[in-house]
Amino acid sequence: MNSTIETLLAHRSIRKYEKRKIEATKLDLILRAACNGSTMGNMQLFSIIVTEDPEMMAKAAPFHFHQSMVTEAPLILTFCADFNRFNKYCQYREAETTAYSNLQSYHWAVTDALIAAQNACIAAESLGLGICWLGTITFNCDKFIDLFKLPEHVFPVASISIGYPAETPELTDKLPIEGLIHSEEYHDYSEMDINRIYHEKENHPNTKALYEENQTANLAKIFTEKRYKKADNEHFAEILTEMLKRQGFLKNK
Ligand SMILES: Cc1cc2nc3c(=O)[nH]c(=O)nc-3n(C[C@H](O)[C@H](O)[C@H](O)COP(=O)(O)O)c2cc1C
């Protein structure tokens, strides 16, 4: 065990924060850690938008569905897949500029942005701060593209709230790791495997509370019928497709 592994194993999402600004030195370390991750071809295909201004937070809040973290946290970092900067570099050096207007390029840039985001999270947690990812950035990508004035070839992929924790929640229950690891090749799951892997989660006190709240003892249905419904997913997928076209990563057919 070392302090890096200790930080990783102590991870839990923090949704309540102290009213305390993050020191500039800490923010600088978080951003340096974020910018020093592995990156496709060392092209660094991401940008980070730092939000600290309460007015900007207030503008973003409705697009984050008014989640408490957005109004409470002193800092939000938004990680964007970014081929704009590299395309401009190519343009000013008279290189090909249409090579990266496709889904493959988007995939590289998303990977770079997510590596940067997770590096920032680990750095923040190692400095005693709490973090929470905000999936709403993907639901409302169109709104954030406008809010942050993202040009073509830039796409928001992750938003993270960061602050001094005002809570210490229990570690969140996770599937047993043997359920996630495959030796040498993928071994597809039988019904018995699924029963075994999900047994603990289905009987966890947190899940029991969900059963009560949703008046059903079927966790899978709570996901498909309440939390992440097909109709909602298809609606947001349409927006995502439209925005990928508008930002130049998907062709208009
Ligand atoms: C892509 C992504 C989006 C998420 N979006 C939200 C969110 O919008 N609101 C929230 O409260 N938690 C959000 N989370 C946090 C997860 O709910 C959390 O990571 C998960 O329940 C596991 O708990 P833990 O982080 O405490 O281990 C998100 C996490 C990820 C990776």
The ligand as an SDF file (V2000), in Angstrom:
LIG
                    3D

 31 33  0  0  0  0  0  0  0  0999 V2000
  -19.8770   10.0130  -16.0160 C   0  0  0  0  0  0  0  0  0  0  0  0
  -20.4070   10.1830  -14.6150 C   0  0  0  0  0  0  0  0  0  0  0  0
  -21.4830   10.9950  -14.3890 C   0  0  0  0  0  0  0  0  0  0  0  0
  -21.9690   11.1810  -13.0950 C   0  0  0  0  0  0  0  0  0  0  0  0
  -22.9900   12.0660  -12.8800 N   0  0  0  0  0  0  0  0  0  0  0  0
  -23.4270   12.3030  -11.6270 C   0  0  0  0  0  0  0  0  0  0  0  0
  -24.4280   13.2680  -11.4080 C   0  0  0  0  0  0  0  0  0  0  0  0
  -24.8900   13.9410  -12.3420 O   0  0  0  0  0  0  0  0  0  0  0  0
  -24.8640   13.4560  -10.1320 N   0  0  0  0  0  0  0  0  0  0  0  0
  -24.3400   12.7530   -9.0680 C   0  0  0  0  0  0  0  0  0  0  0  0
  -24.7870   12.9770   -7.9350 O   0  0  0  0  0  0  0  0  0  0  0  0
  -23.3720   11.8360   -9.2520 N   0  0  0  0  0  0  0  0  0  0  0  0
  -22.8890   11.6030  -10.4980 C   0  0  0  0  0  0  0  0  0  0  0  0
  -21.8700   10.7060  -10.7110 N   0  0  0  0  0  0  0  0  0  0  0  0
  -21.2660   10.0150   -9.5540 C   0  0  0  0  0  0  0  0  0  0  0  0
  -21.7330    8.5680   -9.4900 C   0  0  0  0  0  0  0  0  0  0  0  0
  -23.0700    8.5240   -9.0770 O   0  0  0  0  0  0  0  0  0  0  0  0
  -20.8040    7.8120   -8.5480 C   0  0  0  0  0  0  0  0  0  0  0  0
  -19.4940    7.8640   -9.0270 O   0  0  0  0  0  0  0  0  0  0  0  0
  -21.2300    6.3520   -8.3860 C   0  0  0  0  0  0  0  0  0  0  0  0
  -22.4830    6.2640   -7.7650 O   0  0  0  0  0  0  0  0  0  0  0  0
  -20.2110    5.5940   -7.5410 C   0  0  0  0  0  0  0  0  0  0  0  0
  -20.0730    6.2190   -6.2900 O   0  0  0  0  0  0  0  0  0  0  0  0
  -18.6690    6.7470   -5.7590 P   0  0  0  0  0  0  0  0  0  0  0  0
  -18.1640    7.7650   -6.7200 O   0  0  0  0  0  0  0  0  0  0  0  0
  -18.9780    7.3550   -4.4080 O   0  0  0  0  0  0  0  0  0  0  0  0
  -17.7570    5.5730   -5.6710 O   0  0  0  0  0  0  0  0  0  0  0  0
  -21.3720   10.4950  -12.0020 C   0  0  0  0  0  0  0  0  0  0  0  0
  -20.2680    9.6700  -12.2470 C   0  0  0  0  0  0  0  0  0  0  0  0
  -19.7770    9.5220  -13.5310 C   0  0  0  0  0  0  0  0  0  0  0  0
  -18.5530    8.6670  -13.7670 C   0  0  0  0  0  0  0  0  0  0  0  0
  1  2  1  0
  2  3  1  0
  2 30  2  0
  3  4  2  0
  4  5  1  0
  4 28  1  0
  5  6  2  0
  6  7  1  0
  6 13  1  0
  7  8  2  0
  7  9  1  0
  9 10  1  0
 10 11  2  0
 10 12  1  0
 12 13  2  0
 13 14  1  0
 14 15  1  0
 14 28  1  0
 15 16  1  0
 16 17  1  0
 16 18  1  0
 18 19  1  0
 18 20  1  0
 20 21  1  0
 20 22  1  0
 22 23  1  0
 23 24  1  0
 24 25  2  0
 24 26  1  0
 24 27  1  0
 28 29  2  0
 29 30  1  0
 30 31  1  0
M  END
$$$$
